């Protein structure tokens, strides 16, 4: 297998893949119907991620088209230096090599993440969840058709149809070289991969996002942002789980009652700290560890704080390092909050639901990294590369 492909070859495969998905849309929907019918769990978020409809297929095609249009991330000049002895030293972006993506229940990842990995010059190993096996195998079959159409080895995209035990064995002792692993999913999956992997891991998927309502908040705006963050898509890692309200907020009681009313309209279970649980339809919680939890469900915790500094401390202690919001008209307070909160994405007066590669102009994402090495936040095409040094000489010795 040729380990390097030209930019044109990679784009041709992506174009073939986009055409094949459009042409075989009914077959993809039929394969997904098998998965949906076989799913007997009661996890709402899992079900939402599993189901493929016409809109999701259109999204798959769009992500491929955006990747084709995007700049090739491989071979970019990052740094130049000419040594006093005449050596010409250049640093360029380069593929990782082989990237393993482990994910749960999302057939669209089989298109989007594989497309990003392939366009950035990497071989892709896909390990999807058993609940989406029919959808994933159908999509991988299309990848192989797209590669074959362009006379390129199907080894570039490989599906690991492993159970948990086989996956663990592969992580501990890979049967082929793996340069990077990206687990996309819940905390159990991430912990499992981190425990067993023998190569670098970029963690993706944990949310537990906070919204802080400051004393100078626009309260209509606050309601709109909280409701959107909580209920627009409960299966997303950019959904909201926690709200902190400044105790000195003018008309605080009215605002909390309005918020409770809006949440109940969407059947959200509301839990509150000592202050907020005094309100009707809010349950008290008996364990502070709930602040660490990511719900992926119609469930929210509302608490009160004395200051923005207390809100920052609470978010930095309990948050998932994904997204955090301040609702305030005071730009100075917002700036201090945004610079102090330890999250990949920080917002003033907008929904966490925008933390997404497509929404950030990246044309999709491989993952949303909550790590700090080697990248943080949505990881698009330009981030799935490492670097390599090229040195040109004419006999220099040291």
Buried (B, 14 or more C-beta within 10 A) or exposed (E): EEEEBEBEBBBBBBBBBBBBBEEBBEBBBEBBBBBBEEBEEEBEBBBBBBBBEEEBBEBBBBBBBBBBEBEBBBBBEEEEEEEEEEBEBBBBBBBBBBBBBBBBBBBBBBBBBBBBBBBBBBBBBBBBBBBBBBBBBBBBBBBBBBBEBBEBEBEBBBBBBBEEEEBBBBBEEBEEEBBBBBBBBBBEBBEBBEEBBEBBBBBBBBBBBBBBBBBBBBBEBBBBBBBBBBBBBBBBBBBBBBBBBBEEBEEBEEBBBBBBEBBBEEEBBBBBBEBBBEBEEBEEBEEEEBBBBBBBBBBBBBBBBEBBEBBBBBBBEBBBBBBBBBBBBBEEBBEBBBEBBEBBBBBBBEBBBBBBBBEBEBBBBBBBBBBEEBBBBBBBBBBBBBEBEEEEEEEEEE
